Amino acid sequence: MIKGRRNGIAVVSARSAVCCGCNMNLPPQLYNELQRSEELIYCPNCNRIIYWDEDVNVG
């Protein structure tokens, strides 16, 4: 469902508290949860599944 509406991209990473799918800022609490949680978290703007890529956010 999401994949069909979002040009085939349903799962994206988050960099510096920004969703890489819609380039919108994520709320600080959501970004903190994303770093610590093992559950699926959705971007509140584009509804894609977002994940925190530790390697991308280092540095």
Secondary structure in CASP SS format (residue, H / E / C, confidence):
PFRMAT SS
TARGET T0000
AUTHOR 0000-0000-0000
METHOD secondary structure of the structure
MODEL  1
M C 1.00
I H 1.00
K H 1.00
G H 1.00
R H 1.00
R C 1.00
N C 1.00
G C 1.00
I C 1.00
A C 1.00
V E 1.00
V E 1.00
S E 1.00
A E 1.00
R E 1.00
S C 1.00
A C 1.00
V E 1.00
C E 1.00
C C 1.00
G C 1.00
C C 1.00
N C 1.00
M C 1.00
N E 1.00
L C 1.00
P C 1.00
P H 1.00
Q H 1.00
L H 1.00
Y H 1.00
N H 1.00
E H 1.00
L H 1.00
Q H 1.00
R H 1.00
S C 1.00
E C 1.00
E C 1.00
L C 1.00
I E 1.00
Y E 1.00
C C 1.00
P C 1.00
N C 1.00
C C 1.00
N C 1.00
R C 1.00
I E 1.00
I E 1.00
Y E 1.00
W E 1.00
D C 1.00
E H 1.00
D H 1.00
V H 1.00
N H 1.00
V C 1.00
G C 1.00
END
